[in-house]
């Protein structure tokens, strides 16, 4: 997992070509020019989803983990809490990995690490980083968030 502010993105250049492209691409978007939907940068290998939603309580939040994609999340507006835990330490998996949804699902464990994602910050979540996003930071907030999907298996 990597957590930082977007002005430091250049420090991570070279970790993965797809991560580099996402971190560069997200920097042109603001709350004012925020699109909807999805933009393909390289078909199913590299794309960005533009989401707007209200955050929700941690109670009942599901943790997810992916096998084929790295998630690069960039918060354009608002803030949220993401609960993160290594996949191999999840205590209650509710759905084994399913390729149809490209995710394993689990209950969010009490001992998951709390990460606050605020406007102007990004997080990179690798397949070993199970995560429960979109939870309250302080209270319910409307957020605009870009999720970059970087395929790591072909």
C-alpha positions as CSV (number, residue, x, y, z in Angstrom):
1,X,0.0,0.0,0.0
2,X,1.1,3.5,-0.8
3,X,-0.6,6.6,0.7
4,X,0.5,10.1,-0.2
5,X,-0.5,13.5,-1.7
6,X,-0.6,13.9,-5.4
7,X,2.2,16.5,-5.4
8,X,4.5,13.7,-4.3
9,X,3.5,11.3,-7.1
10,X,6.7,11.8,-9.0
11,X,8.6,10.0,-6.1
12,X,6.9,6.8,-7.0
13,X,7.7,6.9,-10.8
14,X,9.0,3.7,-12.1
15,X,7.3,1.3,-9.6
16,X,4.9,0.2,-12.3
17,X,4.2,1.8,-15.7
18,X,0.4,1.6,-15.3
19,X,0.6,3.3,-11.8
20,X,2.7,6.1,-13.4
21,X,0.1,6.7,-16.1
22,X,-2.8,6.8,-13.7
23,X,-1.0,9.2,-11.3
24,X,-0.2,11.5,-14.2
25,X,-3.7,11.3,-15.7
26,X,-5.7,12.0,-12.5
27,X,-3.9,15.4,-12.0
28,X,-5.9,17.2,-14.7
29,X,-9.3,16.6,-12.9
30,X,-10.8,19.0,-10.4
31,X,-14.3,19.2,-8.8
32,X,-15.2,21.6,-11.6
33,X,-14.1,19.5,-14.6
34,X,-15.0,16.1,-13.1
35,X,-16.5,13.7,-15.8
36,X,-18.7,10.7,-15.2
37,X,-18.3,7.2,-16.3
38,X,-15.1,5.6,-17.3
39,X,-12.1,6.4,-19.4
40,X,-10.0,3.7,-21.1
41,X,-6.3,4.4,-21.3
42,X,-5.4,1.0,-22.6
43,X,-8.6,-1.1,-22.9
44,X,-9.1,-3.5,-20.0
45,X,-5.4,-3.2,-19.0
46,X,-5.6,0.4,-17.8
47,X,-8.7,2.5,-17.1
48,X,-10.2,5.1,-14.7
49,X,-13.6,5.1,-13.1
50,X,-15.1,8.4,-12.0
51,X,-17.3,7.9,-9.0
52,X,-19.6,10.2,-6.9
53,X,-21.3,8.9,-3.8
54,X,-22.1,9.5,-0.1
55,X,-19.8,7.8,2.4
56,X,-21.4,5.3,4.8
57,X,-20.7,3.9,8.3
58,X,-18.1,1.2,8.8
59,X,-20.8,-1.2,10.2
60,X,-21.7,-3.7,7.5
61,X,-19.0,-2.4,5.1
62,X,-17.5,-5.2,3.1
63,X,-13.8,-5.6,2.5
64,X,-12.7,-6.5,-1.0
65,X,-9.5,-7.8,-2.6
66,X,-8.5,-8.1,-6.2
67,X,-6.2,-10.5,-8.0
68,X,-5.9,-9.0,-11.5
69,X,-5.8,-5.3,-10.7
70,X,-4.0,-2.8,-8.6
71,X,-6.3,0.0,-7.4
72,X,-5.1,3.6,-7.6
73,X,-7.6,5.8,-5.8
74,X,-7.4,9.6,-6.1
75,X,-9.7,11.8,-4.0
76,X,-10.8,14.8,-6.0
77,X,-13.3,16.2,-3.5
78,X,-14.4,15.1,0.0
79,X,-12.9,12.6,2.3
80,X,-13.4,9.0,3.4
81,X,-11.9,6.3,5.6
82,X,-10.6,3.1,4.0
83,X,-10.0,0.1,6.2
84,X,-7.0,-1.9,5.0
85,X,-5.7,-5.4,6.0
86,X,-3.5,-8.0,4.4
87,X,-5.7,-10.6,2.6
88,X,-4.0,-13.5,4.4
89,X,-5.1,-12.0,7.8
90,X,-8.8,-11.6,7.0
91,X,-10.8,-13.3,9.7
92,X,-14.2,-13.8,8.0
93,X,-14.2,-14.3,4.2
94,X,-17.8,-14.2,3.0
95,X,-17.2,-14.9,-0.7
96,X,-14.0,-16.5,-2.0
97,X,-12.4,-14.8,-5.0
98,X,-14.9,-14.6,-7.9
99,X,-13.5,-13.7,-11.3
100,X,-16.9,-12.5,-12.4
101,X,-16.6,-9.6,-9.9
102,X,-12.8,-9.6,-9.8
103,X,-13.0,-9.7,-6.0
104,X,-12.9,-11.6,-2.8
105,X,-15.3,-10.3,-0.2
106,X,-15.0,-10.3,3.6
107,X,-16.4,-8.7,6.7
108,X,-14.4,-5.7,7.8
109,X,-12.3,-6.7,10.7
110,X,-12.1,-4.5,13.9
111,X,-8.3,-4.5,13.7
112,X,-8.0,-3.3,10.1
113,X,-5.8,-0.3,9.6
114,X,-7.7,3.0,9.2
115,X,-6.6,5.2,6.3
116,X,-8.0,8.6,5.7
117,X,-8.2,9.6,2.0
118,X,-8.7,13.4,1.6
119,X,-9.0,15.7,-1.4
120,X,-5.6,15.8,-3.2
121,X,-4.4,12.5,-1.8
122,X,-4.1,9.1,-3.4
123,X,-3.7,5.5,-2.3
124,X,-2.3,2.5,-4.2
125,X,-3.7,-0.8,-3.2
126,X,-2.0,-4.0,-4.4
127,X,-3.7,-7.4,-4.6
128,X,-2.5,-8.3,-1.1
129,X,-4.2,-5.2,0.3
130,X,-7.8,-6.0,1.2
131,X,-9.7,-2.8,1.6
132,X,-13.1,-1.4,2.6
133,X,-13.5,2.0,1.0
134,X,-16.2,4.7,1.1
135,X,-16.6,4.8,4.9
136,X,-17.2,7.9,7.0
137,X,-14.2,10.0,7.8
138,X,-15.9,12.2,10.4
139,X,-19.5,12.1,9.1
140,X,-21.3,11.4,5.8
141,X,-19.6,13.2,3.0
142,X,-20.3,13.5,-0.7
143,X,-17.1,12.5,-2.6
144,X,-15.7,12.6,-6.1
145,X,-13.1,9.9,-6.4
146,X,-11.2,8.4,-9.3
147,X,-10.3,4.7,-9.2
148,X,-7.6,3.8,-11.6
149,X,-7.5,0.1,-12.4
150,X,-4.1,-1.3,-13.4
151,X,-4.1,-4.9,-14.8
152,X,-1.2,-6.9,-13.4
153,X,-2.1,-10.3,-15.0
154,X,-2.9,-10.8,-18.6
